Amino acid sequence: MLEKLFQGVFDTASVNVVSVDKFLLCVGAALLIGACIAFTASRKAQQTHSFLTTLLTLPALTCVVIMLVNGNVGLGVATAGTFSLVRFRSAQGTAKEMALIFLSMVAGLACGMGYLGYAALFTVVLCLIFLVSGLFDPAVRGGQRVLRITVPEDLDYTGIFSPTLNSYCKDWHLNQVKTTNMGALFRLTYSLSLRDPAREKEFLDQLRLRNGNLEISLAQAAFTESEL
């Protein structure tokens, strides 16, 4: 009875039908692999809940697509490629985020083909590489911060923050100047390393005295969005 419930209306004797227990085994393995990838992504960066949910479910989705086309990789990729026609209104991902998404798809592809051991081994090795590579990130090891200061358009920002930065920072560099709010404001982006992290609030208070108490943000360099 259970086999008839999950039997396709177009199934014939010449078509390989995936049994229910094998289907559940492959999908379950894909979900466990997705959980491992999502856990790895959450350890080294601040990720949104929606992105982690995507990493969790994407291997299972890819696995099901491959199983529904009876392991035909070409047809499965073509079928999954139709979803690229949908234009998602989301921010551009970083290079590491794109690699994690591709890892999820490859792991799901392996699960759909039935190579559960290879999928698990491949995922564990890649996740370890992601975790170890984070230890050698110069931004993390050097305590680099990203400072963003908003100033009014009539303020000559050239050199006005230099005394404060020289006093509180071991090293600093102005990376970007960008107009905002229809050109009424400027946003300055610095990369810096604090001399004493305990004086962070004092440092920000001194900056606020010079930018008219407009918006200031200070974040870890590893948590900011990186370019591809």
C-alpha positions in Angstrom: 0.0 0.0 0.0 2.8 2.4 0.9 4.7 1.7 -2.3 1.6 2.4 -4.4 1.0 5.7 -2.6 4.5 6.9 -3.7 4.4 5.4 -7.1 4.3 7.7 -10.1 1.6 7.6 -12.7 4.2 7.4 -15.5 6.3 4.6 -13.8 7.0 1.6 -16.0 9.0 -1.6 -15.7 11.9 0.1 -17.6 12.0 3.1 -15.3 14.2 2.9 -12.1 11.9 3.9 -9.2 13.5 5.2 -6.0 12.1 3.4 -3.0 10.7 5.3 -0.1 13.4 4.2 2.4 16.2 5.2 0.0 14.5 8.5 -0.7 14.3 9.3 3.0 17.9 8.2 3.6 19.3 10.5 0.9 17.1 13.5 1.9 18.0 12.9 5.6 21.7 12.8 4.8 21.4 16.0 2.7 19.7 17.8 5.6 22.5 16.7 8.0 25.1 18.0 5.5 23.2 21.2 5.2 23.1 21.6 8.9 26.9 21.1 9.0 27.4 23.8 6.3 25.1 26.2 8.0 26.9 25.7 11.4 30.3 26.4 9.6 28.9 29.6 8.1 27.6 30.8 11.5 30.9 30.3 13.2 33.1 32.8 11.3 30.7 35.6 10.3 27.4 37.2 11.2 24.9 35.7 8.8 21.2 36.3 8.5 18.7 33.7 9.5 17.4 33.4 5.9 20.9 32.7 4.6 21.5 30.0 7.2 18.1 28.5 6.4 19.1 28.4 2.7 22.3 26.6 3.4 20.4 24.1 5.6 17.7 23.3 2.9 19.6 23.7 -0.4 21.4 20.3 -0.3 18.0 18.5 0.3 16.4 20.5 -2.6 19.2 19.7 -5.0 19.1 16.1 -3.9 15.4 15.8 -4.6 15.8 17.4 -8.1 18.5 14.9 -9.0 16.5 11.9 -7.7 13.3 13.0 -9.6 15.2 12.9 -12.9 16.6 9.4 -12.1 20.2 10.6 -11.7 20.5 12.3 -15.0 22.8 15.1 -14.0 22.5 17.0 -17.2 18.7 17.1 -17.0 18.8 17.8 -13.3 21.1 20.8 -13.8 18.9 22.1 -16.6 15.8 21.7 -14.5 17.4 23.5 -11.5 18.7 26.2 -13.8 15.2 27.4 -14.6 15.1 28.8 -11.1 17.8 31.3 -12.1 15.1 33.1 -14.2 13.7 34.4 -10.9 15.3 37.6 -9.9 15.6 37.7 -6.1 15.6 41.2 -4.4 18.5 40.5 -2.1 21.9 42.1 -1.5 24.8 40.8 -3.4 26.6 38.1 -1.5 30.3 37.9 -0.7 32.7 35.5 -2.3 32.7 33.2 0.7 28.9 33.1 0.8 28.7 32.2 -2.9 31.3 29.4 -2.2 29.1 28.1 0.6 26.0 28.1 -1.6 27.9 26.2 -4.3 29.2 23.7 -1.7 25.6 23.1 -0.6 24.5 22.4 -4.2 27.4 20.1 -4.9 26.8 18.1 -1.7 23.1 17.8 -2.6 24.1 16.7 -6.1 26.2 13.9 -4.6 23.4 12.8 -2.2 20.9 12.7 -5.1 23.3 10.5 -7.1 23.5 8.2 -4.0 27.1 8.9 -3.1 26.4 9.7 0.6 29.8 8.8 1.9 31.6 11.0 -0.7 29.1 13.8 0.0 29.8 13.6 3.8 33.6 13.4 3.3 33.7 16.3 0.8 31.5 18.5 3.1 33.6 17.8 6.2 36.9 18.6 4.4 35.6 21.8 2.9 34.0 23.0 6.2 37.4 22.4 8.0 39.1 24.4 5.3 36.7 27.3 5.8 37.2 27.2 9.5 41.0 27.0 9.3 41.2 29.8 6.7 39.4 32.1 9.1 42.3 31.7 11.6 44.7 33.2 9.1 42.5 36.1 8.2 44.7 39.2 8.6 41.7 41.3 9.7 41.0 38.9 12.6 44.6 38.4 13.7 45.4 42.1 13.5 42.3 43.3 15.2 41.4 45.4 12.2 38.2 47.6 12.5 36.2 49.4 9.9 35.1 52.9 10.9 32.3 54.8 9.0 31.8 58.5 9.8 29.0 60.6 8.4 29.8 64.3 8.0 27.8 67.3 6.6 28.7 68.5 3.1 29.9 71.9 4.3 32.5 70.3 6.6 36.1 70.0 5.2 36.8 66.5 6.4 40.4 66.6 5.1 42.6 66.3 8.1 39.9 67.1 10.7 39.9 63.5 12.2 43.7 62.9 11.8 44.7 64.1 15.4 42.1 61.8 17.0 43.0 58.9 14.8 46.7 59.3 15.5 46.0 59.5 19.2 43.8 56.4 19.5 44.9 54.2 16.6 48.1 52.2 15.9 47.5 52.6 12.2 44.7 53.9 10.0 43.8 54.5 6.4 41.0 56.3 4.6 39.6 53.8 2.1 36.5 55.4 0.7 34.6 58.7 0.5 31.0 58.4 -0.6 28.1 60.9 -0.8 24.8 60.0 0.7 21.3 61.6 1.4 21.2 63.2 -2.1 24.6 64.7 -1.7 23.8 66.4 1.6 26.2 64.2 3.6 29.5 62.5 3.1 30.4 59.0 4.5 34.0 58.3 5.2 35.2 54.7 5.5 38.5 54.0 7.4 40.3 50.8 8.2 42.1 51.1 11.5 43.6 49.2 14.5 42.9 50.6 18.0 45.8 51.1 20.5 43.6 50.3 23.5 40.2 48.6 22.8 39.0 49.6 26.3 39.0 53.3 25.2 36.6 52.6 22.3 33.8 54.8 23.7 36.2 57.6 24.4 37.4 57.4 20.9 33.9 57.5 19.4 33.0 60.5 21.7 36.0 62.5 20.3 34.9 61.7 16.8 31.3 62.9 17.5 32.6 66.3 18.6 34.1 66.8 15.2 31.3 65.4 12.9 28.4 67.3 14.4 27.2 64.2 16.3 26.1 62.5 13.1 26.1 58.7 12.6 29.3 56.8 13.3 29.8 53.1 13.1 32.7 50.9 14.2 32.7 47.2 13.3 35.1 44.3 13.1 36.7 44.1 9.6 35.9 40.4 9.4 32.2 41.1 9.8 31.9 43.7 7.1 30.8 42.8 3.6 33.7 41.9 1.3 33.9 42.4 -2.4 34.1 39.6 -4.9 
